[in-house]
Amino acid sequence: MFFGRKPGPVDYIVAGLGNPGPRYAGTRHNVGFRVIDELSGRYGIRVDRSRFRALTGTGVINGARVLLVKPQTFMNLSGQSVKAASSFYKIPPDRIIVVFDDVSLPVGKLRVRKKGSDGGHNGIKSIIAECGTDEFPRLKVGVGSPGFRDMVDWVLSPFEGAERERMSRVFPAAADAVERMLSGNYDAAANEFNGITIE
């Protein structure tokens, strides 16, 4: 629907959640950042402009003009960045796509949702609180269950061994899912990606 349009205000925001700094790079909690990095490399969009308490970059993906966002507030305050960006560009919630880690999904699983509760995820909780709605689409990236381990220690731990190798294939698949979501047909994206496991 956006083909042939002139450059202008963005059509979508894609926010990948994570924590800033080298200490957290490669951890389970930072898969949102990694998916933004995948999209950034794929489309030549430099995500290095400091705005909205985030690193941002603007480009065109599948004909839609997109603002890629990596909040730099730390996870629990992610909503401050998302709210600031969406308010500036006047982007409605149904065009704010949020990518984040999900401990209820095994490594290799993706899940597209049009809306929903925070599910105990502090980044999503912050976005819901700041934006005043839970009706924004999201892509959940499975990072595995901590089992009997401490939850904080788990999400701040890196992928290792076979999981790390599998994630090298999950990130491109997650970027594919975001591309489909940018068509606005979230049901179709869910039908395509929710039933598969990336091996």
N, C-alpha and C positions, 0 to 999 in steps of 0.2 A: 504494500500500500504506500510505501515511502519512496519507491523508485522515482528518480528524476526530480526529486525535490531539491530546492536550494538549501545550502547550509544555513542553519538557524538554531533556535532553541532546541534542546534535546528532547527526544521522544520518550526515552526510557532512562532510568537509572539502574545500573547493575552494581550492587554493593556486595563485596566479598568481605566477610568478617574475619577478624584475627587480632593479634596483639602486635604492636610495633617493636622493632629492635631485633638484633641478632640472637638474643637469648631465646626468642620464641620461634624463630624461623625453623621450619620443618616439623613443628609440633602438630598434633592432631587438631588443636584448636584453630590452627591457621590455614586450614584447607580452603577457606573462602578467599584468602589472599592468593593462594596458589592457582585457583581457577581464574582469578583476575589476571594473574601473570600469564596464564595460558592464552587467554583472549587477547591480552596486550601484545604478545609475541605473534600470534596468528594474524592480527589485523594491523600491526604496526602502530598501535596506539600507545604513546608514552604516558605512563601513569606516574608522573613526577611533579605535577603542579600542586602546591600546597594551598588548598582551599577547603572551607567547611570543616576544619579540623580533620582533614583527610588528605591523602594523596589521590589526585584525580587525573583523568585524561579523557578527552572527547574524540570520538571517531564514528565511523559508519560501519555497522555490522548488519549484513543482509538488508541493506537499504534503510535501516532505522538509525537515526542519529542517537548515539548512546554516550552517557557519562559513566565511565568506570570509576568506582570509588573504593578505596581501601582506608577505612576509618583509622585514625591515629590516636584515638581517645582511650585505648584499651577496651577490651571486649565489653565490659559491663556498662560502658557509656556510648556504645555504638549508635544509639538512637539520636544522639546530639548531632552527629555528622549527617546521618540520613535525613533528619528533619531539616537541617540547614540547607542541604542541597535541594531537597524536594520543594522547600518553600521558595528558594531563589528562582528555580526553573518552573515553578507551578506545576509540578508533576503529580498527578493523582496517585493514590495508593496502588491501584491496579496496574500501574506502570513502574512500580518500584520492585525490582527482582532482587531478592536477598539470597546469597549463597553462604551456607554455614555447615559446620560439623554436626553430626547426629550420632550419639552413642547408642541409640536404640537400633541402629542399622549396622549390619556387619560391613567390614571393609569390602569394597567392590559393589556396594548397592547405592543407587541414587533414588531419590524420591522427589517428584514435582508435586507441589501443593498450591492451590489458588489462594488459600487463606488458612488460618488455624491459630491455636493457642501457642504460647511460648514453649510448651513441652519441657519446661525446666531449664531452657537455654537462656542465660543471662543477656546475651546480645540481642536475641529476639524480644525478650522481656523489655529491654530498654527501648527498642524501636516501637513496640506497641505503646509504651507509656508516652513517648515523645510525640508520636504521630496520632495517637488517640484512636487507633484502629488496628485490628489484626487481619484486615482484609487486603493483604499484599501478597503477591505470589512469592514462592521461595523454592529453592533447590537445596535439599538436604543431601549431604555427602556422608555416607557411613564411615565411621572411624572405629567401630567395634565397641563392645561393652567392656567396662572395667572389671566386671565380675566382683571379686571381693576387694579389689584395690580401691584406694581413695580416689574419688572422682576428679578432684583438682589435679592430683599427681598424674592421673591417666590422660586427661586432655592436654596437659602441658608436657607430655612425653612425646618423643619422636617415633615415627614409624621405623621399624627395623626389619631386616631380613626379607622374608617373602612378602610381608605387608608393604614394605617400602617399594619393592619391585612392582607389586600390583598397583600401587598408587600412581606409578609412572604411566599406567594406562587409564586409570580412573580420571585423572585430571583432564586429559583430552576429551574423554567421553562426557565429563561434566560441562566442558566448554561447548560441546555439541548440543547438550541439553539446553544450555542458555540460548544458543542460537535459535533453537526451535521455539523457545519461550518468547523470543523477541518478535515472533509473528503475531503474538497476542492470543494464540490458540493454546491455552494452557492445558486443556483437556487432551488435545492431540499430543502435546509434549509428554504428558503423564502416561498416556497409552503407549507411547514409544519407549520410554525409559524406565518406568516404574517396575516392569516385570522382568528386567534383565539383571544379571550379575556379571560384572566385569571381572574376568579371570586373569 
